[in-house]
Amino acid sequence: MKQPCIVCGSPDKYWAKGMCVSCYRKALYKENAEFRAHCIERANQRYASKREDVLVQVKKYKVEHPEVSKREYQKHRDKYIQRAAAWKKTVAGRAAQKNDNARRRAGDHAAERQAALLNNWIRYGAYRCECCKEVTGEKYHIDHIVPVSLGGSNEKANLQLLCPACNMEKGRHAIAFKTLGV
């Protein structure tokens, strides 16, 4: 009669130093750096050959088990935040952020912009800054009254024409010069 594994107590049929195969491999992995490197290399090769399948499986698992991802994030939250901050400082991170911002603001809003310009032209007979009332000519900014980053939209009611100086001074503040009559 075989004795159970000294580590997990499993009555496995393969033995090595009183342990089942699973426990023996874990112990070997922990103790032997060469074996650990061999295991990592084999795992990387398997992943490279079946990358697409692995990514599909991981995505499916995350959809089916959202609580695991959430728990993992909460457990290592600081590490994820540091990793994201470091990535945002790289060239790829900055480019991705720029693309995300463009995608967030994207859409065909040319009609709304044209309507804002037309309203300004009708009101003043020229392109004038809604803030300082100076004629802007061709140098103007179509400004969001409530910035998109603060939940504003690209609708005509949220757009106003400002000169570059007034727009830069306004910054991210939600100021509607055209409705205030300034």
C-alpha positions in Angstrom: 0.0 0.0 0.0 1.4 3.4 -1.0 1.7 6.2 1.4 0.1 9.5 0.8 2.1 12.5 -0.4 3.9 14.2 2.6 3.0 17.6 1.4 -0.7 17.5 0.3 -1.8 14.1 1.5 -2.9 13.0 -2.0 -2.7 9.2 -2.7 -1.0 9.8 -6.1 0.6 6.9 -8.0 3.8 8.8 -9.0 6.4 9.3 -6.3 9.5 11.3 -5.8 11.1 12.0 -2.4 7.7 11.1 -0.7 5.8 13.6 -2.8 3.3 13.3 -5.6 4.4 14.6 -9.0 2.6 17.9 -8.6 4.2 18.7 -5.2 7.6 17.5 -6.4 7.5 19.9 -9.4 6.5 22.8 -7.1 9.3 22.1 -4.8 11.8 21.6 -7.6 10.6 24.9 -9.2 11.1 26.7 -5.9 14.6 25.3 -5.2 16.2 25.0 -8.7 16.7 28.1 -10.8 17.7 26.1 -13.9 14.5 24.1 -13.8 12.5 27.4 -13.2 14.2 29.0 -16.3 13.3 25.8 -18.3 9.7 26.0 -17.2 9.4 29.7 -18.0 10.9 29.1 -21.5 8.5 26.3 -22.2 5.6 28.4 -21.1 6.7 31.3 -23.3 7.0 28.9 -26.3 3.6 27.5 -25.7 2.1 31.0 -25.3 3.8 32.2 -28.5 2.4 29.2 -30.5 -1.1 29.6 -29.2 -1.2 33.4 -28.4 -4.6 34.1 -30.0 -6.3 31.1 -28.4 -4.9 32.1 -25.0 -6.0 35.7 -25.4 -9.5 34.5 -26.3 -9.6 32.2 -23.3 -8.4 35.0 -20.9 -11.0 37.4 -22.3 -13.8 34.8 -21.9 -12.7 34.0 -18.4 -12.7 37.7 -17.4 -16.2 38.2 -18.8 -17.5 35.1 -17.0 -15.7 35.9 -13.7 -15.7 39.7 -13.3 -15.4 39.4 -9.5 -11.9 37.7 -9.9 -10.6 40.6 -12.0 -12.0 43.1 -9.5 -10.6 41.2 -6.5 -7.2 41.0 -8.2 -7.2 44.7 -9.0 -8.2 45.6 -5.4 -5.5 43.3 -4.1 -2.7 44.9 -6.2 -4.3 48.4 -6.8 -1.2 50.4 -6.1 0.9 48.3 -8.4 -1.6 48.7 -11.3 -1.8 52.5 -10.7 2.0 52.8 -10.7 2.3 50.6 -13.8 -0.3 52.8 -15.6 1.4 56.0 -14.6 4.8 54.7 -15.8 3.2 53.6 -19.1 1.5 56.9 -19.7 5.0 58.6 -19.6 6.3 56.4 -22.5 5.9 57.4 -26.1 3.4 54.7 -26.7 1.4 55.7 -23.6 1.2 59.3 -24.7 0.2 58.4 -28.2 -2.5 56.0 -26.9 -3.8 58.8 -24.5 -3.9 61.2 -27.4 -5.8 58.7 -29.5 -8.2 58.0 -26.7 -8.9 61.7 -26.3 -9.5 62.0 -30.0 -11.8 59.0 -30.1 -13.7 60.3 -27.1 -14.3 63.6 -28.9 -14.7 62.0 -32.2 -17.8 62.0 -34.4 -18.9 64.1 -37.3 -19.7 67.4 -35.5 -18.9 69.6 -38.5 -22.6 70.6 -38.8 -22.7 71.7 -35.2 -19.4 73.7 -35.6 -20.8 75.3 -38.8 -24.0 76.2 -37.0 -22.0 77.9 -34.2 -20.1 79.9 -36.8 -23.2 80.9 -38.6 -25.0 82.0 -35.4 -21.9 84.1 -34.6 -21.9 85.7 -38.1 -25.6 86.4 -37.9 -25.4 88.0 -34.5 -22.4 90.2 -35.2 -22.0 90.4 -39.0 -18.5 89.0 -38.6 -16.6 86.4 -36.6 -16.3 88.0 -33.2 -15.1 86.6 -29.9 -18.0 86.0 -27.6 -15.9 87.2 -24.6 -14.0 90.3 -25.7 -16.2 91.0 -28.8 -13.1 91.6 -31.0 -13.3 90.6 -34.6 -11.3 87.4 -34.9 -11.2 87.1 -38.7 -9.9 83.6 -39.6 -8.1 83.2 -36.3 -10.7 81.8 -33.9 -11.3 78.8 -31.7 -14.6 77.0 -31.5 -14.8 76.4 -27.8 -16.8 74.0 -25.7 -18.7 75.9 -23.0 -18.6 72.9 -20.8 -15.4 71.0 -21.8 -15.8 67.5 -23.1 -13.4 66.3 -20.3 -16.0 67.6 -17.8 -18.9 65.9 -19.5 -19.8 68.5 -22.1 -21.1 67.6 -25.5 -20.3 68.6 -29.1 -23.8 70.0 -29.6 -24.4 73.4 -31.0 -25.7 74.8 -27.7 -22.4 73.9 -26.1 -20.2 75.7 -28.6 -19.1 79.3 -28.7 -16.6 81.2 -30.8 -13.6 82.7 -29.0 -10.4 84.4 -30.0 -7.3 82.3 -29.1 -6.3 84.5 -26.2 -9.7 84.4 -24.5 -9.9 80.6 -25.0 -6.5 80.0 -23.5 -7.4 82.3 -20.6 -10.7 80.4 -20.1 -8.9 77.1 -19.8 -11.1 74.2 -18.6 -13.7 76.3 -16.9 -17.3 76.2 -17.9 -18.0 79.8 -18.9 -20.7 80.6 -21.4 -20.0 84.1 -22.7 -22.6 84.1 -25.3 -25.5 83.5 -22.8 -24.1 85.9 -20.2 -24.1 88.8 -22.7 -20.7 89.9 -21.6 
